[in-house]
Amino acid sequence: MTMKRPSIKFEIDTPVINSLSSSTANFQKDCVRRLCLYEFSLTFSEPLRADLEVISKTGNLEFNDIISTTLRTFDGNNIDKANITLGGVEPESEHTQAIDYFYRQVGKLQESGWLRYIFPDEARVSGSQAHKLNDARSILGVPVETGPWNDPTLKLTKEEWLAMPMFSSWYFYKDGTYLLLQVQRQKSEIAPEERGSYLFTLTFESETEFYKSFVEGEKDRKDWKALVPAELKRMAQERAQTEARLKKMGIAIDESYQDPPIKALE
């Protein structure tokens, strides 16, 4: 007997009840004070996978190999964060298989209108300039999360892929929602340059949840709208200084990139 695939639908910053009523997956609710988690999970060992549809005003995003989904609400009934685990590739797969899988997921995002996000204090350098910067983890000695090596339009070779950190992240945004696509790699002990095991995850966050993280101190985050503008100004100055130094080194700045508008601050 073939089991019917569970289906999951959700939209960030909308009531979680909408997702629960439109999904066939069985979510388990767990609440502690103002925080509630709605969790669904399968196991990697079984062949069953779930379908996922992320609803958006300008086009939905679909996946068909979901292992787990956790929807979060905090201090209300709207989903402010969602953590997704993708089926990915089999353990001890060839690295080239993982690379192909990764770029298929990136293709889905790009086709659905998701754009690269660069942190406001990091230089706007596209993947075309990555070869001019040897370290995928830093620029001018400062650690970066959204540097040119993490430009989703850059097609990494197998050698470049293996030179990336064990935990690598790519950031996107669309319609006021922010997305982190993260890849965790563990090289095979027998053939480390040829095979490995991978974990592919997606984290969606509302605008409020994303920009709260720009504020240090949990107590201050409730006042993020008042505090973030000053932090963004500081970050912009840091970006400008870094970009000026990079220009002198002959590294092009992507002037076409503009930070996404923050609706809550308009």
C-alpha positions as CSV (number, residue, x, y, z in Angstrom):
1,M,0.0,0.0,0.0
2,T,1.4,3.4,-1.0
3,M,1.2,6.0,1.7
4,K,-0.2,9.4,0.7
5,R,2.4,12.2,0.8
6,P,1.8,14.7,3.5
7,S,1.4,18.3,2.3
8,I,2.4,21.5,4.1
9,K,1.4,25.1,3.2
10,F,2.3,28.2,5.1
11,E,2.9,31.9,4.7
12,I,5.2,33.9,6.9
13,D,3.5,36.6,9.0
14,T,0.0,35.1,8.7
15,P,-2.0,33.1,11.3
16,V,-0.7,29.7,11.9
17,I,-4.2,28.3,12.0
18,N,-4.4,29.0,8.2
19,S,-1.4,26.7,7.7
20,L,-2.7,24.0,10.0
21,S,-6.1,23.9,8.3
22,S,-4.7,23.8,4.7
23,S,-2.0,21.2,5.4
24,T,-2.4,17.4,5.6
25,A,0.8,16.9,7.7
26,N,0.3,16.2,11.3
27,F,1.8,18.9,13.4
28,Q,2.6,18.6,17.1
29,K,2.2,21.7,19.2
30,D,4.6,22.6,22.0
31,C,4.2,25.9,23.8
32,V,6.3,27.6,26.5
33,R,4.9,30.9,27.7
34,R,4.6,33.1,24.6
35,L,6.5,30.8,22.3
36,C,4.8,28.0,20.4
37,L,6.3,25.5,18.0
38,Y,4.3,23.4,15.5
39,E,6.5,20.5,14.5
40,F,6.2,17.9,11.7
41,S,8.9,15.3,11.0
42,L,9.7,12.2,9.0
43,T,12.9,10.2,9.1
44,F,15.7,10.1,6.5
45,S,15.6,6.3,6.5
46,E,12.1,6.0,5.2
47,P,11.2,6.8,1.5
48,L,8.2,9.0,2.3
49,R,8.7,12.7,1.8
50,A,6.3,15.7,2.2
51,D,5.3,18.4,-0.2
52,L,5.8,22.0,0.8
53,E,4.3,25.2,-0.6
54,V,5.5,28.5,0.7
55,I,2.8,31.0,-0.1
56,S,3.8,34.5,-1.2
57,K,2.0,37.5,-2.7
58,T,4.1,37.4,-5.9
59,G,4.4,33.6,-6.5
60,N,4.6,30.5,-4.4
61,L,7.6,28.3,-3.8
62,E,7.3,24.5,-3.9
63,F,9.5,21.6,-2.7
64,N,8.7,17.9,-2.9
65,D,11.2,16.3,-0.6
66,I,10.6,17.7,2.9
67,I,11.8,15.8,5.9
68,S,10.7,18.2,8.6
69,T,9.0,21.5,9.2
70,T,8.8,23.6,12.3
71,L,6.5,26.7,12.3
72,R,7.0,29.2,15.1
73,T,4.8,31.8,16.7
74,F,5.9,34.2,19.4
75,D,3.8,36.6,21.4
76,G,0.9,36.1,19.0
77,N,-0.7,33.8,16.4
78,N,1.2,34.7,13.3
79,I,4.1,32.6,12.0
80,D,7.3,34.6,12.4
81,K,9.7,31.8,11.6
82,A,9.8,28.5,9.8
83,N,12.6,25.9,9.8
84,I,12.7,23.3,7.0
85,T,14.8,20.2,6.4
86,L,15.1,19.0,2.8
87,G,15.6,15.5,1.7
88,G,18.9,16.3,0.0
89,V,21.1,13.5,-1.2
90,E,21.9,10.1,0.1
91,P,24.7,9.8,2.8
92,E,28.1,9.2,1.2
93,S,27.0,10.7,-2.1
94,E,29.4,12.1,-4.6
95,H,30.1,15.8,-4.0
96,T,29.0,16.5,-7.5
97,Q,25.5,15.1,-6.7
98,A,25.2,17.5,-3.7
99,I,26.3,20.4,-5.9
100,D,23.7,19.6,-8.5
101,Y,21.0,19.3,-5.8
102,F,22.0,22.6,-4.3
103,Y,21.8,24.5,-7.6
104,R,18.4,23.0,-8.3
105,Q,17.1,24.4,-5.1
106,V,18.7,27.8,-5.9
107,G,17.1,27.7,-9.3
108,K,13.7,27.2,-7.7
109,L,14.3,30.2,-5.5
110,Q,15.4,32.4,-8.4
111,E,12.5,31.4,-10.6
112,S,10.1,32.3,-7.8
113,G,11.6,35.8,-7.4
114,W,13.9,35.4,-4.4
115,L,16.8,37.8,-4.5
116,R,20.3,37.7,-3.0
117,Y,20.5,39.5,0.3
118,I,23.7,41.2,1.5
119,F,24.1,42.3,5.1
120,P,24.2,46.2,5.3
121,D,27.7,46.2,6.8
122,E,29.2,43.9,4.1
123,A,30.5,45.0,0.8
124,R,28.3,44.6,-2.3
125,V,30.6,42.3,-4.2
126,S,29.2,39.9,-6.8
127,G,30.3,36.4,-7.4
128,S,32.1,37.5,-10.5
129,Q,34.8,39.0,-8.2
130,A,35.1,36.0,-5.9
131,H,38.3,34.8,-7.7
132,K,40.0,38.0,-6.6
133,L,39.4,37.2,-2.9
134,N,41.0,33.9,-1.9
135,D,39.2,33.5,1.4
136,A,35.6,32.5,1.2
137,R,35.1,33.3,4.9
138,S,36.4,36.9,5.1
139,I,37.0,40.2,3.2
140,L,40.0,42.3,4.2
141,G,40.4,40.1,7.2
142,V,36.9,40.6,8.5
143,P,34.5,37.6,8.6
144,V,31.5,37.9,6.3
145,E,28.3,35.9,5.9
146,T,27.1,37.3,2.5
147,G,30.4,37.7,0.6
148,P,30.9,37.0,-3.1
149,W,31.6,33.3,-2.5
150,N,28.0,33.1,-1.2
151,D,26.5,34.8,-4.2
152,P,23.8,32.3,-5.4
153,T,24.5,33.3,-9.0
154,L,28.1,32.1,-8.7
155,K,28.4,28.5,-9.9
156,L,31.1,26.9,-7.7
157,T,33.4,24.3,-9.2
158,K,33.8,21.1,-7.2
159,E,37.2,22.4,-5.9
160,E,35.6,25.7,-4.8
161,W,32.7,23.9,-3.2
162,L,35.0,21.8,-1.1
163,A,36.9,24.9,-0.1
164,M,33.8,26.4,1.4
165,P,33.2,26.1,5.2
166,M,31.6,23.0,6.6
167,F,28.6,25.2,7.4
168,S,27.8,27.5,4.4
169,S,25.0,30.0,4.1
170,W,23.2,31.8,1.3
171,Y,20.7,34.6,2.1
172,F,17.7,35.7,0.1
173,Y,14.7,38.0,0.5
174,K,11.3,38.5,-1.1
175,D,8.1,40.4,-0.2
176,G,9.3,41.3,3.2
177,T,10.4,37.7,4.1
178,Y,14.0,36.6,4.6
179,L,15.5,33.2,3.8
180,L,18.6,31.4,4.9
181,L,19.6,28.4,2.8
182,Q,22.3,26.5,4.7
183,V,24.4,23.5,3.7
184,Q,26.2,21.3,6.2
185,R,28.9,19.0,4.7
186,Q,30.7,16.1,6.3
187,K,33.4,14.6,4.1
188,S,33.6,10.8,3.8
189,E,36.4,9.2,5.8
190,I,37.1,6.8,3.0
191,A,37.0,9.2,0.0
192,P,36.9,12.7,1.4
193,E,37.5,14.5,-1.9
194,E,34.9,12.4,-3.8
195,R,32.0,11.8,-1.3
196,G,30.3,13.2,1.7
197,S,27.1,13.5,3.7
198,Y,25.0,16.6,3.6
199,L,22.2,18.4,5.4
200,F,20.2,21.1,3.5
201,T,18.0,23.4,5.5
202,L,15.8,26.5,4.9
203,T,14.9,29.1,7.5
204,F,12.2,31.7,6.7
205,E,11.8,34.7,8.9
206,S,9.4,37.6,9.0
207,E,10.8,41.2,8.6
208,T,10.3,41.8,12.3
209,E,12.0,38.6,13.4
210,F,14.9,39.2,11.0
211,Y,15.7,42.7,12.0
212,K,15.3,42.1,15.7
213,S,18.5,40.1,15.4
214,F,20.3,43.4,14.5
215,V,19.7,44.5,18.1
216,E,21.9,43.2,20.9
217,G,20.2,42.2,24.1
218,E,17.0,40.2,24.2
219,K,15.3,42.8,26.3
220,D,16.0,45.6,23.8
221,R,14.6,43.7,20.8
222,K,11.0,44.6,21.5
223,D,12.1,48.2,20.7
224,W,13.8,47.2,17.5
225,K,12.0,49.7,15.3
226,A,13.5,52.5,17.4
227,L,16.9,51.0,17.7
228,V,17.6,49.5,14.2
229,P,17.8,52.8,12.3
230,A,20.9,53.8,14.2
231,E,22.4,50.4,13.7
232,L,21.7,50.5,10.0
233,K,23.5,53.8,9.7
234,R,26.5,52.4,11.5
235,M,26.5,49.4,9.2
236,A,26.2,51.5,6.1
237,Q,29.3,53.5,7.1
238,E,31.2,50.2,7.6
239,R,30.1,49.0,4.2
240,A,31.2,52.3,2.6
241,Q,34.6,52.1,4.1
242,T,35.1,48.5,3.0
243,E,33.9,49.2,-0.5
244,A,36.3,52.2,-0.8
245,R,39.2,50.0,0.1
246,L,38.1,47.3,-2.3
247,K,37.8,49.7,-5.2
248,K,41.4,50.8,-4.7
249,M,42.3,47.1,-5.0
250,G,40.6,46.8,-8.3
251,I,37.6,44.9,-7.0
252,A,34.3,46.0,-8.6
253,I,31.4,47.0,-6.4
254,D,27.9,46.0,-7.4
255,E,26.3,49.4,-7.4
256,S,23.0,48.0,-8.7
257,Y,22.4,46.2,-5.4
258,Q,20.1,48.1,-3.1
259,D,19.1,47.1,0.4
260,P,15.5,45.9,0.5
261,P,13.0,48.4,2.0
262,I,12.0,47.7,5.6
263,K,8.2,48.3,5.6
264,A,7.9,48.6,9.3
265,L,10.3,51.6,9.2
266,E,8.6,53.4,6.4
